[in-house]
């Protein structure tokens, strides 16, 4: 895996985790009873984006290490998903 692929893999994992973490412990303005004029009652009162970004980074690094290791050591390959047997045989395996 090249360095560019590793960075792209981390970015994809980070954003996927971020979108999962984003709604956790969210308090809306409607729930707190303090709706700012001009906003929806479903808008967050204190989104704590920095805290959620740090939490996301911690989880993303752990997931990235696991997935990176699986890819580099070839524990799981594309051929493992070829259930129909449509991929050609591996070159050099007679």
N, C-alpha and C positions, 0 to 999 in steps of 0.2 A: 504494500500500500504506500503510495507516495504521500508526501507531506500535505499536498493540496487535498488529496482524498481524505486524509485524517482530519484536516481542518473543516472540510465540508461536512463530514460525518458528525463532528462535534457540534457544529452550528445547527444541523438538523435535529440532533438529540436535544440540544439546549432549548430550541424553540418549542419542540414537542412537550418537553417537561414544563416549560414556562406556561404554556396554555393549559396544562393540567393544574398547575399550582395557582394560577391567577385567581380563580374563583374561590379558593379555600379561605375560610374565615372572613368572608366579605360581608360587611354590614352596609346596607343600602340607606339612602337618605330617608326613604319611606319607613324603614324599620326603626330608625333612630328618631324620627319625628322632626327632623330639621331639614326640610326641603328648601334648597336655595332657589330663589325665583329665577326662572328661565332654564332650569334643569329638570330632568325626569326624576321621579321619585325612586327609580331603580338605579340611579347613579350612586357610586360608592361614596361613603363619607370619608374614609381614610383607606385608600387602596394599599398603602405600604409597599410600593413597587420596589424600593431598594431592598427591603427584607426578603421579598419574594424572589428577587433576582439573585440574591446571595444563596438562598435555599435552592433555587433552580441550578445554580452553578455547582453546588456541592453534589446534588443528585446526578447532574449531567456528567460530571467528571467520573463518578463511579460507574454509571452505565456505559460511558465511552470506553473506559478501561476494559470492561467485560466484553463489549462488542468488538473492540479493536483486537483483543487477544484471540477471540474466536475467529476473526477474519484472517489475522496474520498466521496463526497456527493451523489454519484450514481444518478446524474441528468440524465445521459445517461449511459445505461448498454448494455451488449452484447445482452440481450433479446430484446432491442429496434430495433436491426438489423435483427431479426428473422422474416422476412416477410413471409416465407413459413410455419411457425408454426412447425418446426421440433424439437425444443428443448423440453425436457420433462418439465412437470409442476414444479413449484417451490415447494420444500419440505416444508411441513407445511401449505400450502395454500389450504385448503379444500373447 
